[in-house]
Amino acid sequence: MQKPSPGIPNFMMGYLFNDMKMKSGTINRVKGFTGYQKSKTGKEYIFSMIINNYNGSQLSLIRKMYQVLDQLK
């Protein structure tokens, strides 16, 4: 992955989950994850998932989203 150009913020730095570089966001019962993942063969993939109007707690939703990300790895 390239380093960001000067003056352009790198929002992907600092957050790793299961060796995936990612960013999360929440607004009005909408939760999203987006980021990069490198496969075992070295190929880099981009992923994004957005869930809206979910039932239950945000923590419960986040755990389920992490389970999906685990399957992608």
C-alpha positions in Angstrom: 0.0 0.0 0.0 1.3 3.4 -0.9 2.0 6.1 1.7 -0.4 9.1 1.6 0.7 12.2 -0.2 1.6 15.2 2.0 -1.4 17.0 3.1 -3.8 14.1 2.6 -4.8 12.4 5.8 -4.3 8.7 6.1 -7.4 7.5 7.9 -6.3 3.9 7.6 -3.3 4.2 9.9 -3.5 2.8 13.4 -6.4 0.4 13.3 -5.7 -3.3 12.6 -8.1 -6.2 13.0 -6.9 -9.7 12.1 -4.2 -8.1 9.9 -6.8 -6.0 8.1 -6.3 -2.3 7.9 -9.7 -0.8 8.4 -11.8 2.2 9.4 -15.2 2.1 11.1 -18.0 4.7 11.1 -21.4 5.1 12.7 -24.3 7.5 12.2 -28.0 7.2 13.1 -28.1 3.4 13.4 -25.9 2.8 10.4 -22.6 1.0 11.0 -19.8 0.6 8.5 -16.4 -0.9 8.0 -14.1 -0.4 5.1 -10.5 -1.2 4.5 -7.8 -3.4 3.0 -6.9 -7.0 3.4 -3.9 -8.9 2.1 -4.5 -12.6 1.2 -2.2 -15.5 2.0 -0.9 -15.3 -1.6 -0.1 -11.6 -1.1 -3.0 -10.2 -3.3 -4.5 -7.1 -1.8 -8.3 -6.7 -1.5 -10.5 -3.8 -0.7 -13.7 -4.4 1.4 -16.6 -2.3 2.6 -19.7 -3.3 4.5 -22.6 -1.1 5.7 -25.4 -2.2 7.9 -28.4 0.0 8.6 -31.6 -0.3 10.7 -30.2 -3.1 12.8 -32.0 -4.5 15.8 -30.1 -5.0 19.1 -27.1 -3.3 20.5 -24.2 -1.8 18.6 -21.8 -4.1 20.4 -23.7 -7.2 19.3 -23.7 -5.9 15.7 -20.0 -5.2 15.8 -19.3 -8.7 17.0 -21.3 -10.1 14.1 -19.4 -7.9 11.6 -16.1 -9.1 13.0 -17.3 -12.7 12.4 -17.9 -11.9 8.8 -14.4 -10.3 8.5 -12.9 -13.4 10.1 -14.4 -15.5 7.3 -13.0 -13.2 4.6 -9.5 -13.7 6.0 
